[in-house]
């Protein structure tokens, strides 16, 4: 036992005649150590629950159970029983010497002060009211106020110290290595480490395998385990510049299982900065839910804390199992890279696996462009199903299940496929692979992925010994970040809008604002990300469109269209679906009845600067801060002009969107007059502010021309 090493290492020696006093003192010391060890409730005694207070003294109505301190304010009751036959019975606590009328009600596990019902072997927490601390009370009881009878009680030991987050020093660079430093490292609970002002300059080299690394022993060594970064990735860590990050120990590992934490180069076997973890940490138990998952295949690779791939090669076939902690409308994708030198999405051959209700799917896809599947000059390009581009769906679904929010999908494919568009699984060397997780659209097609690696990933599918670095899935309740401010342009003086393209901005951006899945790009109107527009019937407005005018580009060809349907992508819809949509502007129909866009202007695009990771978009507190980091690039040429004059036949709400791709725009409110009530719907921008934005956009365009 880790906490008992000192006791066993300094055993008591009985030599000759030893005084009774010394014997009693030694026994007392032994008892104290044992009691402290039991009270600390180390993991070897079972799942860590906090600091043990004691067992309920049971007097009446079968009230019993064990009590722990989770933190300064919270009790954990385990195996609690009570027959529910009391008349006016509550959880009761106080500072008197023993339970009696002088005390207060402790709300039940639901935060209610109702009379207690029956409990049978139940685990739950109780939080003291009014921010009272456990150290301010002397007992917790099951008490009947009507009869003033004490059914059960447990006493808080004197000098009791409830679990609290602990400080564990700081990181400092080691001579000869890259710059690593931090302020205080806090052990928040049994699985959570927070590093304040963490810096790693990333100068260990492009081929370095620097990870957050933990293990046992006197100092960091290669015999350790990876800790996922703050986003859950197991790739080598990126550069950090005085950032505060929170890390979660993987699987069922706790802080009591490790002796040190390090920033460690696994390839070079070098420690770049580390701290030692104390044996006797008195920290709160973790609220992370650990879900074990057993693989049915011999090989397993953990790609992300929420995603793993397992496989087995047998004869001419490979069986693959994907398992991921995903929402019901999300997919898992995995496949062979489009390049033999690195992990590359473009040109990749992948499977998209998901569960829709009671059916599982493992669909073969070919990636010819980093865009949704669209028709370019009569050919489908983008992320397209193999059977849509003239190939075969080569994956054979085997089994699928969804349990505890984890999708598990198993499928097979021959190593060498009969489809010329499929890549071969090679067995004589490692292969570069790609993977991603994201949301499905309304047609169960994959949209722009939210979770994906930035570094190369290699897998050898035919090792002599099974490979398995997988660990249990973990999850906790997400503290959802606020959506960026929903912008609105409401100004009777503004009759012209500049429409350009830019990044959709993660879950706080387009997805959060509209509630729709994103394809990665979105319309920026007068410099704002998908603002709501307010237009008056009878007035004429102009949209200066710069969404790309090259129909050969599946990624950057976005004529503007206005319809009564919120999603857009009119060109991708079936004839039957198109007939249900009213096109208000941006499309004309040929003699054959085929839609033709009329508002395609030269491309003006905002991009992330080189080196900025779009996976960190949600770290920006506001759109304004996010927007300041973007770099604009605008092609020469005049914008396409789309003029509209809303009339009485127009609905009250219409939508601007892309003709070719879905989910890029948002609402236009059509009003009869600019009433004051409409101003209450959101932030309103004055005429002067809108003019400044138009001038800013114009300056960008002029600057781009000068650069050419």
N, C-alpha and C positions, 0 to 999 in steps of 0.2 A: 504494500500500500504506500502510495507516494507520501501521504501525510504522516506515516509512521516510521519513516526511515531513521530519524534521529533516535527514536525509542529503541528500535531493534539494534541499531549500530552501537549503542552504549548500554549493553545489558548489565544488570545489577549483579555484582559478584559477592557471594556470601563466604567470607573468610573468617574463620575462627569465631570468636564471640562477638556478636553485633548487638548493640543496645536495642531494646524494644522501641525506643523513641525513633531510632534511625529506620527500623523496620516499618513502623507506622508511617513515618514521613515518606518512605519510598512507596508504600502501598497507596498513600494519598496522592502522590505524584502520578503513579500509574493510573489510578482511577480518574484523575483530572484529565490526563491526556486522552484516555479512552472516551470520556464523556465529551470532551471537545471534538474529538474525531467523529463521534456519532452525531453531534449537533451540527457539524459542518456538512453532513450528508453528501459525502463524496460520490462521484459517479459509479464507483464500484459497488455501491449499495443499491444501485438502481438509477433510473433517470433522475437527474439533478432537479430538485424542487425548491431549493432555497435553504435557509437555515432552520433546522428542526427546533421547534419549541417544546413539543411534548405530545402526549396522548391525552385525550379528554378523560377526566375522571368521571365515570358514569354512575349516576345515582338513580335516575328514573327514566321511564319511557324509552329505554334502549338507546339513549343518546350516546354515541361513541364516534371515534375517528381520530386521526392524527392531524396535527396542526404545524404548519411551517410559516416562516416569515418570507414573503416573496421580495419585499422591499420595505422601506420605512413606513409605508402606510397600509400594506396589504397582507392579509393572511391567506394561506392556501389550506383548505381542508381536504383531506383525502380519505376515502373509504368511510365517509360520514353517514351515520344512520340516525334516524329519529322516527318513532312510530306515528307522529302527527296527532296524538290524542290530547295534547295540552290545550287549555282553553284560550289563553292569551299569551302565547309563547313567542319569543323573539331571540335573535342573537343579541347578546347584551354584554357591555364592557364598561369598565370604570377604573378609577384610581384608588378606590378603597381597599382595605386589606383583604376582603373576601366579597364574593358576589352578594348583592343586596339591593334594596330600593334605590340607593345612590349610584346611578349609572346612566347609560344612554343606549338607545337602540343602534345596532350596527345593521345597515341595509343588507338584504340578502344578495345572492349572486346576480340578480337582475337590477340591483340598485333600488329595490322596493322595500318599504317598511311594513309589509303585510304580515299577518300572523303566519307562522311557519306551517307548511304542509309536511307531508310524509317524505322522508328521504331514505333511500336504500343504496348503500355503498357508492355514494356519489362524490366526485371530485369537483371542486369549484373554489373561486376566490371571493373574499370579502374585503372591501375597502372601508377603512374607518371614515366616518363622516367629518366634514368641516376641516379637512386636512390635518386631522389629529394623527400623531405618530404612535407607533407601537411602543416606543420608549416612554410615552406619556401615560400608558395604562398598565395595570398590574395583572389583568386576567381577561379572558374571553369565556363567556358562558352561554348555555342554552337555558333561558330563564323565563318563568311564567309570572307575568306582572299581576295577574288576578289573584293567584294563591301565594305569590312571593316565594315560590319554590324554585330551587336551583336543580335543574335536571342533569347538567354536566358542566364541567369547567376545566380550564387549563390555565396555569399561571405562567406569567412572563418572568423568566429568571432575572435576578438583579444583575445590573451591568450588561444587560443583553444588547448586542450590537446587530441590528438587522442588516441584511445585505444592501450594499450601495455600490455604484460604479467605482472602480479603483483606478488609480493612476499607475502607469507602468514605465515611466521614463520616456526617453526620446531617442530617435535615430540620429546617428552621426556617421559621416563618411569615413571609410577606411582608406588609408593611404594607398595610392596606386589605382584606385577604382573611380568610377564615375561619381558625380556629386549626388549624395543622398543626405537628406536632413529632414527633421520634423520638429514640431513643438511637442507638447505633451501627447502621449498615447494613452487613451482611456479604454479600459475594459468595461464596456457598458453592461454586459450580462455574460452568461456562460458561453455564448456563441458569437458575440458582436464586439469588434474592435474598431475604435474611431481614432484616426490619425489626423492631427491638426497641423495645418501648414506643411503638408508633405511636399517635398521637392525631390525629383529624380530627373536628371538632365537628359536621360536617354542616350548617353554617349558610350554605352558599353559596346556598340557596334551593331550593324544591321543584322548580323547573324546571331547575335546574343539571344539567349533564352532566359531573360530576367523575369522572375516571378515573385509574387508574395509567397513565402515559403515557411512552413512550420514543421516542427519535429520534436523528438525527445533526445536527451543527451546533454552533455555539458556545454556544447556550442553548436552552431549551425553546421550541417553536413549535407551531403548528397542524399542521405537516407531521410527524406522528408516528404511532405505532401504539398501540392499546389493549393493556394487559397484563391478562389475566384476574386477578380477585381470588383470595384464598387458597382459595376454593371452586370456582374455575374459571368464574365468571360474568363476562360482559362488560357487565352493567348498570352504571349509575353507582354508585359505591361508597357503602356505608353509613357511618354514624358509627362511629368507633373511640375507645376510651378506654384508652390505655396497654396496647394489645394487641401481642403479638409474632406476626407473620404471616410466612408464607413464600410468595413469588410465583415463578411459573415463566414464563419468557419464551415467547411463543406460537410454535407451529409449529417451523420449523427455525432461528429466530432465536437467536443467542447473544450473550453480553455483549460480544463483539468487534465486533458489528454496530451498536452504539449508542454515543453520546457522552454521553447524559444520561438520568436517570430523574426523573420529575416527578409530583406530584399536580396534575393539570391540568384546568381547566374548558374542555372542548372547545367548548361553545356560546359562552362569553364570550371564549375565546382568552386565558385568564389562567393564569399559573403561580402556584400557591399554596405551593410548596415543592419544591426540587429538589436534586439532587447531580450533579456531573460524574463521568463514568466514565473512569478512567485508560486510556491506550493500551496499556500494557505489563503488564496483569494476568497473573500467573502462578498461575492457578487450576486445580483439577482439571477434567477433562472431565465432562460431565453423563452420568448413567446413564439419562436419559430416552430412551425409544424413540420415534423420530419416524417416523410412517407417512404418507407422502404419499397424497392422495386426489384424484382428478381428477373434476370435475363434468361430467356430460354435458349439462347445461342452462346457458344463458347467464348466469343471475342466481344469486347465492349470498349467503346471509347467515349469518354465524357467530353462533349463539344462545348457545353455551356452548363451552368448549374441547373438549367431547366431543360436540357436537351442532351440525348445520348443516341449513339448508333451502335447496334450489335450486328454481327454477321457470321456466316459460316459458308465455306466453299465445299461443295460435295459434287464430285464428278464435273460435268460441264456447266453446273448451275451455281449461282450464289444466292443465298437467302439473306435478306437484310431486314432488320427490325428497327424502326424509329420509335422512340418514346420521348414525349415532351410534356411539360407542365404548361398547358395552353388553355385558352378560352374555347368555347364551343365553336366559335366562328373563325378559328385560326388554323393555319396549316403548318406542316413541317416539310421542308424540302431538303434534298440531299442528292449529290451526284458527282460526276467526274468533271474536272475542270476543263475549261475551253483552251487551256494552255498546258504544255508539258513541262514548263519551267516555273510555273507559279499557280496559285489558286486564282482563277479568273472566271467571273460569271459569264462574260461574253463568249459564246460558242460552247457553253457547258451543256451537258446531257444530264438532266435531273429528273427526279421523281417528286411529285407534289402529293403529299399524303394528308388526308383529313377524314373526319367522321361527320357525316350529315345525318343527324337523327339516329336511325337504326341501320345505316349503311356506311361502310368504310370504303375509301377510295385510295388507290395508289396509281397516279396518272403520269404517263411519260410526257415530258416537256423538252423542247429544244429552245435554246436562248440565242436568237440571232441579233437581238438588239435589246438594250436595257430600257425597255418600254413595254406596256401592255401590247398584246397581239393586235395588230392593225393591218389593213390591206394597203400595200404600197405598189401602185401600178399593177394591180391585179394579183399580187402575191402577198401572202401573210408573213409579216415580220414582227419580231419582238419576242416576248415570252409566250410561245405558242405550243399547244398540244401537238404531239407528233402526228396524230391522225388528221390534224387540220392542215399540216404542211406536206402532206403526201406520204408520211411515214406510217409506222405501226406503233400501237400502244404495247410495248414489249414487257411490261411488268404484270405479273400474275399475283393478284391479292390472295393471301393465305388466311390470316386471322386479323381481327381488330377488336379493340375494347377501349372503354373509357371508364376509369375508376379513380376516385379521389382527384379529379381534375387532370388526370394524366392520360393522354392518348397514346395507345400502343398499337402500332400497325406493322404487320409482317407481310412481306411479299418476296417474290422470286423473279429471277431473270437469268437467261443463259449468259455465260461469260462473253461469248461472241454472238451478237444478235444478228438476225437475218435482215434487220433494218439498217440500211447504209448510213442513216443519220445517227445511229447509236454508237457510242464509244465502247471499246473493248475493255473489260476488267482484266488487267495484267496481273500475273501472279509472281513474276520474277523480280519485281522491284516495287518500292513504294510509289503510290500515285497521288498526285495533287487532287484534292476534292474541294467542293464548295457546299455550303449549307446555309439555311436561313429559316427564320420563323416570321410569320406575318398574318395579316387578316385576309379573309376571303371577301370578295365582293358579292353582290346579290345574285350573280350567276355562278357562284362557287369557283370563280377564277382567282388566282393569287394576285394580290396587289403588292405595292412596293413594300419590301420587307422592313420590319422594325429591328430585328435582331439578326446579326450576321457578323462574321469575323473580318478583321482588317488585316490579319497576318496570314501567311501561307499555312495550309493544313495538309499534312501528308498522312496516308494510311497504307500500311502494307497488309494486303488482304490475305496473304498466305504465309504467315510466320510459322516457324517450327513449333513454337510454344504459344498457347493462347495468350492473348493480350486483354487485360482488364484493369482499367483505372477508374471505373465508374463508382459513384457513391449515391447514397439515398437522395431523393428529391427533397427540397425544403421550400417552404412558402410562409409568408407572413402577410398580415393585412397591409395593403399598400396605402401609404399616405399620399393620396393623389394630389399632385401639384395643381395650382389654379391655372385655368385656361388663360392664355393671353387675352388682353382686353379686346372685346368685340367692337371693331371700328365701324362707324357709320358716317356716310357723307350726306349731309342734309343741308343744302344751301341753294336757295332759289336762284342765286346769281351764277352758279356753275352750270354750264351747258356742254362742257367738253371734258372727257375722261381719257387719260392715257392708260392703256392696258398693256402691261409687260408681264414677264414670267419670272418666277423665283422659287426657291425651296419652300416646301409646304410646312416645314417647321416642326415636325414630330407630333407627339400627342397633345402638346399644349397649343399647337398652331392650327393647321387646317382641320385635323381630326377633332380637336377639342371644340373649335368654333362651330363647325357644321354638324358634327356627329357622323360624318361619312368617312369611309376608308379613303386613303390617299394613294395616288400613284407617284408621289414624290415631288411633283411640280404643282404650282397653283398660280392663279392670276393675282397680280399686284395692280390695283387700280389707284392711280395717283400716288403711288408709293406705299399703299397700305395692303396688307395681306387680306384678300377676299373680304373687303368691307361690304356692308349692306348699303345700297344706294336708294335714294328717295327721289323719284321723278314725278313730275306733274303731267297729267293728261293735257293734250293740246299743245305742249311745248316741244320743240325739236332739240334733240341732243345728239352729240357726236362722240363716237368712241374711236380714238386713235390707236389702232391695233398693231402691236409689235410682238406677235406670238410665233413668228416663223412662217416663211412662205415657200419652203422647199418641200414639195409633196413626196420627194424621194426619202425624206428623213422620218423614220418611225418615231423618233424621240422628240424632235423639235419642229413639228408642223401642227400648229394649233390655231386655225381660224376661229374667230369669235362667233358664237351663235347665241341667240336668246330664244328660250322656249318656255313652255309652261311646266316643264319637268325638271326636278332638282339635280339630276346626276350628270347630264350631258353625255358626250360620246355618241352623238346621233348617228355618225357614220358606221359604228360598230353594231348597231341594232338590226334586228331582222325587219323585213318589210312589214310584217304584221305589227311589230312594236312601233315602228316609225309612224305607221298610220294612226296610232293612238295619241301621238304627240303633236301639239300645235307649235309650229315654228313661227315665231313672231318677227325675227330679223336674222340676217347673216347667211341665209340659204336661199338659193333659187333652184327650180326644178327644170331639168332638160325636157325635151319633147318626149323622151322615153320614160319620163317620170322619175329619173334618178336625181338625188339631191346633189347640189354643187355649192361649195362654200364661196362666199364673195368677200370675206373680210380677213384675208391672210396678208399680213405685213411682215417686213423684215424683222428678224429675231432680235429682241433686247432681253437679255437674260442675266439675272443675279445668281451668282454661284458662291459656295463656300470658298474661302481662301485656301490655298494649298497648305496642307497639313492640318486643317481643322476637321475634326471628326464629326460628321453629321449625327452620329449616335448620341452626341452630347447636346443636341439642340434644346432639349427640355431643361437643361441647366440654366438657360437664360430666363431671368425673372420676368422680362417684358419683351414684347415684339420689338420695341424701339432699340433695346440693347442688342437683340439678335440681328436686327436690320443693319446696324452700324458695322457689323463684321463682314457683310457681304461685299463681293466685288462684282461690278457691273461690266458687261460686255455687250455692245450693241452694233449690229450690222448697219452698213450705210444704206441709204434709201429712205424714201418717204413712207410714213406709216399708212396702212390701209385705213380708210375712213368708213365707219359704219354709222349711218344716220338713222335715227328712229324718232317717231312722233307717236307716243302712246295715245290711244283714243279710248272711247267708252267701251270698245269691244275687248280691250285688254283686261286680263284678270288683275286683281289687286296685288298679287305676288307673282312675279316671273323670275327667271334665273338666267344669268350669264354663265357660259361654260365654253368648253372646247368642242369643236365639231368632231375631232378625232378621238379624244381620250375622255374618259369619265372622271368625275369628281375633281374638278379644278376651279370651279367658281362658286358663286353663292347668290344671294337674294337681291332682287330689285323690287322695291315697294312702289306701286303705282297709285298715286293719290289724286284727288280732285282739287285739293288745295293744301298748302303747307300750313296745316293747323298746328297750334302750339302743343297739342296732345302728342303729336308724332315725335316731338323732341324728347319725350320721356323714355323713348325706346333705347337710348344709348348715347354715346359721345357724339356731339355735333361739332363740325368744323366750319369755321368762318370762311368767308370769301378770301380774306387775306391769306389765311393758312393754306387754302387750296391753291391759290396762285403761286405761293412759295413752293409748293410741291411740284406744280407743273414746271416752274422755272428750273427746279432741281433736276427733274427728269430730262428737260431739254439740254441742260449743261452736260449731263451724262452722255447724251447722244452726240453732242458736238465734240466732247472729249474723245469718244470712241473713234469718230471720224479722223480727228487729228492724229490719233495713234496709228491709224492705217497709213 
